[in-house]
Structures are given as C-alpha cells and as structure tokens.
Amino acid sequence: MRDTGLERAIDAAGGVAELARKIGIAQPSVSNWKRVPAQRVIAVEGATGVSRKVLRPDLYGEPAVLDDSVDPIDAERAQEYTLLATVLSSAPSAALLEQIAQLKADATPLGRAHTTLAEAASISAASEVEREYFDLFVGLGRGELLPYASYYLTGFLNERPLSRLRDDLAALGIERVENNFEPEDHAATLCEIMAGLATARFPVPPQEQRDFFEKHVSRWMARLFADMEKAESARFYRSVGTLGRVFLEIESEAFTFAN
C-alpha cells in the first residue's frame, strides 16, 4: 500500500505514468514504490509541488527543520543547495514556480541573484520551463548541457570522478537508492548531498564537508552554472545558472576562510 505522501504526489502529477515522465524514470519503478525514495524526494517535490515534508515526513519533518543544533548559516546554505537540487533534478511545477517567485532578496550578490530568479519564475509558464529543461538537459539523444562531474572533468560520462565519488559516498554511509539509474555525479544529487552535509543529516566533521565540496563540487560545478548562463536554450535556467555560480563563489570563499 502506498503512503499518503506518494499518493498526493501521484494525484498532483496526474497519475503514475505522468509522475514517472516528469521525473525522468520508467513507469514500473514508480509503480513499485511504497513511498517516495529519499533520493527522489527533491525531484518529486519539484515536479508536483507537493512539499518534501508531506512526501517524507520522517526525513523532512518539523523536528529536523527546527533543530536548534543546526547553525542558522548552515540552514541557509542547505536551503540554497536544496533549491538548486530541486530545479536541476526536474523542471519545476507551476506551484513551485509560484514559490520561487516569492523569494526574498537583499542588496547582496546572492540577494540580487534571488531577485533575478524570482523575476524569471514570475513570468515563466511551467510548460515552457519543462520544454526548456528538456532541451538543456535531456534532448533528443543528449541535451545542450551534461550536468555530470565526469563529463566536465574528463569529457566523458561514467569515468573516474564517478567511481571516486562512489567510494567517498560509501565511506560516508550514503547509499544509492534502489531503482535510481541516474549516476551519482549529477549536479542535482551533489547539491542534495551538500544540503544534507550542511544540516548534519549526513553527519561528518567540518573538514570532511570541506573536502567533499572541493573534491566533488567546486572543481567543476561553477563551470556548469556559467555554461547555463549563456546556453542557447536557457531562459528561466539562465537565472538558475547565475544563482548557482554566485552561491558557489560564496561557498568557496567561506571554506577557504574556514581552513
């Protein structure tokens, strides 16, 4: 029997087949779910607008969100990583675009990037963004951009950067979810992992978090976001690229000062 969160997601998507299509996996995989797998929560939330707190309250319930042990700065970092993971894993739904359009901003570089993204979301139709996502990241054969560490670091998919990442994830106790066929070095997955490290959902010492960022994120992901800013197919995602680039610049500087 499916749990309530999964049922809500299926209803919001318009059925099992439509949910599978929106998050880019085979229909039988979704049909076999009893609840949304942890590694698919961000994608399902982005595709349906159903909150992760509803999809997996055991992972994202109020006690974890309100945990006073999480530094406010780390909580804000996690929010940025989660936002990036959400829009990189699948095209945002109309409901999510409405939420993004309400992003609060200030006069800082990151605040200005929020303003740009919010404005882009406010004028974007979900159907147009879905097509844009397809052209950018999926395509007929391949998209304009390949958001994988292996590709950016070697020019090929499924190369040594992926195997090194898998070794490090195993050492951290982070397991690949069953029926997930997306390589772990996808930018969305890495952003989700960084969000978990920031909030200690994946508890590691600060030095190990810095090492993971420098080894698996900072070496290539800023280039992906810069490419996104100038991609021919990008309209809404141009502002995503700006946000990602600015945020990673801040992260890199912060980890340097923490050294």
Buried (B, 14 or more C-beta within 10 A) or exposed (E): EBBEBBEBBBEBBEEBEBBBBBBBBEBEBBEEBEBBBBBBBBBBBBBBBBBBBBBBBEBBEEEBEEEEEBEEEBBEBBEBBBBBBBBBBBBBBEBBBBBBBEBEBEEEBBBBBBBBBBBBBEEBEBEEBBBBBBBBBEEEEEBBBBBBBBBBBBEEBEBEBBEBBBEBBEEBEBEBEEBBEBBBBBBBBBBBBBBBBBBBBBEBEEEBBBBBBEBBBBBBBBEBBBBBBEBEBBBBBBBBBBBBBBBBBBBBEEBEEEE
